[in-house]
Amino acid sequence: MVVDKATADEIDRLFHGLADATRRDVLSRVLRRAQSVTELAREYDMSFAAVQKHVAVLERAGLVGKQRHGRERLVSGNPDGLRRAARLLDEYERIWRHRALAIEDILAEDEDKEDA
């Protein structure tokens, strides 16, 4: 099971990274094209330091990476991080669907007993 392979801290970092609208927007931008934090900061009504903190959260979550390009460090999206989040969500969905089916079975058994 995918959920078992990830530690609770890894899962928390991943979903914390995705929990904020600004971070999701940053991620969307850097998945399309690598950008410097300076370039990203121009797009938001917040300080450079605030954008830098958002990028750091995304980096700890494994959703973005940084690479040196001359004097700048470019932020680029990590599709593997998004795939991991998708796999985790798929696993959670399977768990809940299984539970819902089990409840349906229990309710059907109760109906059968009442009808008998």
Contacts in CASP RR format, 6 or more apart in sequence:
PFRMAT RR
TARGET T0000
AUTHOR 0000-0000-0000
METHOD contacts of the structure
MODEL  1
MVVDKATADEIDRLFHGLADATRRDVLSRVLRRAQSVTELAREYDMSFAA
VQKHVAVLERAGLVGKQRHGRERLVSGNPDGLRRAARLLDEYERIWRHRA
LAIEDILAEDEDKEDA
1 91 0 8 1.000
2 87 0 8 1.000
2 88 0 8 1.000
2 90 0 8 1.000
2 91 0 8 1.000
3 11 0 8 1.000
3 88 0 8 1.000
3 91 0 8 1.000
3 92 0 8 1.000
3 95 0 8 1.000
6 14 0 8 1.000
6 84 0 8 1.000
6 88 0 8 1.000
11 88 0 8 1.000
13 57 0 8 1.000
13 60 0 8 1.000
13 61 0 8 1.000
13 62 0 8 1.000
14 61 0 8 1.000
14 62 0 8 1.000
14 63 0 8 1.000
14 81 0 8 1.000
14 84 0 8 1.000
14 85 0 8 1.000
14 88 0 8 1.000
15 85 0 8 1.000
16 57 0 8 1.000
16 61 0 8 1.000
17 23 0 8 1.000
17 57 0 8 1.000
17 58 0 8 1.000
17 61 0 8 1.000
17 63 0 8 1.000
18 24 0 8 1.000
18 27 0 8 1.000
18 61 0 8 1.000
18 63 0 8 1.000
18 85 0 8 1.000
20 54 0 8 1.000
20 57 0 8 1.000
22 44 0 8 1.000
22 46 0 8 1.000
22 51 0 8 1.000
22 54 0 8 1.000
23 54 0 8 1.000
23 57 0 8 1.000
23 58 0 8 1.000
25 43 0 8 1.000
26 40 0 8 1.000
26 51 0 8 1.000
26 54 0 8 1.000
26 55 0 8 1.000
26 58 0 8 1.000
26 64 0 8 1.000
26 75 0 8 1.000
27 58 0 8 1.000
27 63 0 8 1.000
27 64 0 8 1.000
27 77 0 8 1.000
27 82 0 8 1.000
29 35 0 8 1.000
29 40 0 8 1.000
29 43 0 8 1.000
30 40 0 8 1.000
30 64 0 8 1.000
30 75 0 8 1.000
30 76 0 8 1.000
30 77 0 8 1.000
31 76 0 8 1.000
31 77 0 8 1.000
31 79 0 8 1.000
31 82 0 8 1.000
34 67 0 8 1.000
34 69 0 8 1.000
34 74 0 8 1.000
34 75 0 8 1.000
34 76 0 8 1.000
34 77 0 8 1.000
35 74 0 8 1.000
35 75 0 8 1.000
36 72 0 8 1.000
36 73 0 8 1.000
36 74 0 8 1.000
36 75 0 8 1.000
37 48 0 8 1.000
37 51 0 8 1.000
37 52 0 8 1.000
37 55 0 8 1.000
37 73 0 8 1.000
37 75 0 8 1.000
38 48 0 8 1.000
38 72 0 8 1.000
40 51 0 8 1.000
40 55 0 8 1.000
40 75 0 8 1.000
41 47 0 8 1.000
41 48 0 8 1.000
41 51 0 8 1.000
41 52 0 8 1.000
44 50 0 8 1.000
44 51 0 8 1.000
55 64 0 8 1.000
55 66 0 8 1.000
55 75 0 8 1.000
58 64 0 8 1.000
58 75 0 8 1.000
59 65 0 8 1.000
59 66 0 8 1.000
59 75 0 8 1.000
61 81 0 8 1.000
62 78 0 8 1.000
62 81 0 8 1.000
63 77 0 8 1.000
63 78 0 8 1.000
63 81 0 8 1.000
63 82 0 8 1.000
63 85 0 8 1.000
64 75 0 8 1.000
64 76 0 8 1.000
64 77 0 8 1.000
64 78 0 8 1.000
65 75 0 8 1.000
65 76 0 8 1.000
65 77 0 8 1.000
65 78 0 8 1.000
66 73 0 8 1.000
66 74 0 8 1.000
66 75 0 8 1.000
66 76 0 8 1.000
67 73 0 8 1.000
67 74 0 8 1.000
67 76 0 8 1.000
68 74 0 8 1.000
END
